[in-house]
Amino acid sequence: MLEPLTSERVDFVRQGAMLALSMILIQHNDQMAPKSSRIRKNFDKIIGEKHEGPLTKFGAILAQGIVNAGLFFFS
């Protein structure tokens, strides 16, 4: 449900979707949720894109930090 919202037009929606996805994926590793690696790559792509909005980039940066914190504890 949340993954399609990461490509919405409105920056607030994208930011919220990425943060919500990271809160869900913090509890899973790659074996439990195979989609998590694809979602992490999507966060990397958004962070690296030049023409993304600041809210979207900030949401991706926070989401990536949250997911990576979960990887440290659940690996």
Sine and cosine of phi, psi and omega as CSV:
sin_phi,cos_phi,sin_psi,cos_psi,sin_omega,cos_omega
0.00,0.00,-0.62,0.78,-0.08,-1.00
-0.99,0.10,-0.49,0.87,-0.08,-1.00
-0.87,0.49,-0.67,0.74,0.05,-1.00
-0.90,0.43,-0.42,0.91,0.00,-1.00
-0.95,0.31,-0.25,0.97,0.03,-1.00
-0.96,0.29,-0.16,0.99,0.05,-1.00
-0.91,-0.42,0.37,0.93,0.05,-1.00
-0.94,0.35,0.21,-0.98,0.02,-1.00
-0.98,0.18,-0.58,0.81,-0.10,-0.99
-0.99,0.15,0.80,-0.61,-0.06,-1.00
-0.90,0.45,-0.60,0.80,0.00,-1.00
-0.89,0.46,-0.62,0.78,0.01,-1.00
-0.92,0.39,-0.71,0.71,0.01,-1.00
-0.89,0.46,-0.70,0.72,0.01,-1.00
-0.88,0.47,-0.73,0.69,0.01,-1.00
-0.89,0.45,-0.64,0.77,0.01,-1.00
-0.91,0.41,-0.65,0.76,0.01,-1.00
-0.92,0.39,-0.65,0.76,0.03,-1.00
-0.92,0.40,-0.64,0.77,0.03,-1.00
-0.91,0.41,-0.66,0.75,0.06,-1.00
-0.88,0.48,-0.65,0.76,-0.01,-1.00
-0.92,0.38,-0.59,0.81,0.04,-1.00
-0.91,0.41,-0.55,0.84,0.04,-1.00
-0.97,0.26,-0.71,0.71,-0.09,-1.00
-0.97,0.22,-0.19,0.98,0.05,-1.00
-0.90,0.44,-0.40,0.92,-0.05,-1.00
-1.00,0.00,-0.01,1.00,-0.09,-1.00
-0.78,-0.62,0.44,-0.90,0.15,-0.99
-0.94,-0.34,-0.10,-1.00,-0.08,-1.00
-0.92,0.40,-0.49,0.87,0.01,-1.00
-0.96,0.27,-0.58,0.82,-0.01,-1.00
-0.98,0.21,-0.58,0.82,-0.02,-1.00
-0.70,-0.71,1.00,-0.06,-0.04,-1.00
-0.87,0.49,-0.39,0.92,0.02,-1.00
-0.94,0.34,-0.30,0.95,-0.12,-0.99
-0.89,0.45,-0.59,0.81,0.02,-1.00
-0.93,0.38,-0.61,0.79,0.04,-1.00
-0.92,0.40,-0.63,0.78,0.00,-1.00
-0.93,0.37,-0.63,0.77,0.06,-1.00
-0.89,0.46,-0.64,0.77,0.05,-1.00
-0.91,0.42,-0.58,0.81,0.06,-1.00
-0.90,0.43,-0.65,0.76,0.07,-1.00
-0.88,0.48,-0.69,0.72,0.04,-1.00
-0.87,0.50,-0.67,0.74,-0.01,-1.00
-0.90,0.43,-0.68,0.74,0.00,-1.00
-0.91,0.41,-0.66,0.76,0.00,-1.00
-0.90,0.44,-0.62,0.79,-0.05,-1.00
-0.99,0.15,-0.27,0.96,-0.04,-1.00
-0.96,0.29,0.65,-0.76,-0.06,-1.00
-0.98,0.22,-0.53,0.85,-0.15,-0.99
-0.98,-0.19,0.29,0.96,0.07,-1.00
-0.98,0.17,0.46,-0.89,0.05,-1.00
-0.95,0.30,0.41,-0.91,-0.03,-1.00
-0.89,0.45,-0.58,0.81,0.03,-1.00
-0.91,0.41,-0.65,0.76,0.01,-1.00
-0.92,0.40,-0.70,0.71,0.02,-1.00
-0.89,0.46,-0.69,0.73,0.00,-1.00
-0.89,0.46,-0.66,0.75,0.05,-1.00
-0.89,0.45,-0.64,0.77,0.01,-1.00
-0.93,0.38,-0.62,0.78,0.02,-1.00
-0.91,0.42,-0.73,0.69,0.03,-1.00
-0.90,0.44,-0.69,0.73,-0.01,-1.00
-0.89,0.46,-0.66,0.75,0.01,-1.00
-0.90,0.43,-0.63,0.78,0.05,-1.00
-0.90,0.44,-0.65,0.76,0.01,-1.00
-0.91,0.41,-0.71,0.70,0.00,-1.00
-0.90,0.43,-0.67,0.74,0.00,-1.00
-0.92,0.39,-0.54,0.84,0.08,-1.00
-0.90,0.43,-0.62,0.78,0.04,-1.00
-0.93,0.37,-0.57,0.82,0.03,-1.00
-0.90,0.44,-0.58,0.82,0.00,-1.00
-0.90,0.44,-0.66,0.75,-0.07,-1.00
-0.99,0.12,-0.50,0.87,-0.10,-0.99
-0.98,-0.21,0.10,1.00,0.01,-1.00
-1.00,0.09,0.00,0.00,0.00,0.00
